[in-house]
Amino acid sequence: MYVIKTKAKDYAIPINDILFFESRNKKVFLNTISQELGFYESLDAVMSKLNDDFIRVHKGFIVNIEKIASIDFRSNIITLNNQMILPLSRTYKSTVKDKMNERGVL
């Protein structure tokens, strides 16, 4: 479970339900298929709480590896199982390639 605490409510989201985290407008947004929850934290702090199923793919995105359908390294695009498209930055490209090869996904 990934726990988010806000002023109004606490949320416990099953790790397997998380598609990705996105940083925008000074907040982090946790995205699942059915919802998006915003909270105040840095992506580095989020990353430190996650297991090896998550990888940083961009300065503004952390993705659940299990939810990746394909990666186009030429166009720097990641397509998730739900057809959502996320950017892959040049900074994280080699790390993503290595991690995917490690897992036997590529």
Secondary structure, DSSP 4 states (H G I P E B T S, - for coil): -EEEE-SS-EEEE-GGGEEEEEEETTEEEEEESS-EEEE---HHHHHHHS-TTEEEEETTEEEEGGGEEEEETTTTEEEETTS-EEE--HHHHHHHHHHHHHTT--
